[in-house]
């Protein structure tokens, strides 16, 4: 990948642009927190050729949500599970809305 290719991907939410140190600074947390949520399988950072963790903006948003929960007293394992479930729910809602649009039914049926 050339420098021009990397520059063009900066707007890509999934591009692993941030080192662990930079990610921790941006989130106002520690590198050990990022390792812990990685161990809990909330996020899986990509690795550079040298083996260093690299994070995307999407992963940083997920980590920030986990940090909010941990800061409120939620154990890290529970916070990671909550964030995973929230993400799954959001994706299911997106798929449902897409299917409703494609079937021509913009409004869901009313509950009886």
N, C-alpha and C positions, 0 to 999 in steps of 0.2 A: 504494500500500500504506500503510495507516495504522500508527500505532505499535502498536495492539492486534494487527494482523496480524503485524507483525515479532516481537512478544513471543511469540506463539503458535508461531512457527517456530524458536525457539531450540533446541528439541529435535530439529530436523530436521538429520540429518548432512550433507545436501546444501545447506543454506542458507548462502550466502556472508556469514558474519557477521564475518569477521576481516580487518582491513586488512593490508597487507604488513608494516608495522612491528610490529604486534601478533603476526602469525603468526611472524615471525622471532624475536621475543622468546620466544614460547611454545616454539619449537623449539630455542632456544639457538644460532641460526645467524645468518647475515647475509642481508640483502635480496638481495645478489648471488647467493647460493646459490638462493634462490627463483626469481630470474630465470633462472638457468642450468637448473634442472629444468623450467622453463616452456619454455625454448628447446629442450630435449631432448624436449619433448612428453610428459613424465611427467604433468604436471597442466596444466590450462588454467584459470587463475583467471577468474572473471567480472569484468566491469568495471562500476564505478559509472557514474552519469550523467556524472561528471566525468572518467572514464577511469582511475580508480584501481583497482588490482587488489584483489579481494576473494576470500578463501579460505573454504572450508567445513571442517568438522571432518574429513570423509572425506579431503579433499585434504591436510589437515595430517597425518593418519595415514600417508598415502602418502609425503609429504615426510619424515616422521620416519624411515620405513624406509630411504629413500634415504640420509638422513644417516648412519644407522648403518653402512651399507655403505661410504660415503665415509670415515667416521672410521676404518674398518678398513683403508683403503688402496685401495679399489676406485675406479678412475677414474669420474668422474661419469656419463659416457655409459653405461658398463657397468652401473653401479648402477641407472640409470634403466631399462635394458633388463631387468635381473634383476627389479626391482619390477613392471614391466609383465607379465612372464611369470608371476611369482608370483600376481598378481591374476587373470590369465587362467586359470591352473590352479585357483585357488580357485573361480572362477565356473563352470568346467566341472565341478568336483566337486559343486558345489551343484546344478547342473542334472541331473547324473547321479543324485544322491540323490533329487531330486524326481521324476524319471522312474521310478525304482525303486519309490518309494512309490505313485505313481499306477498302476503296473502290477500292484501287489500283491505284488511280490517284494522284501521288505525286505532279504534277504541276497543279495549278488552270488554268481554261480556259483563254485564252487571251481576252482582251477587244477588242471589235470591233471598 
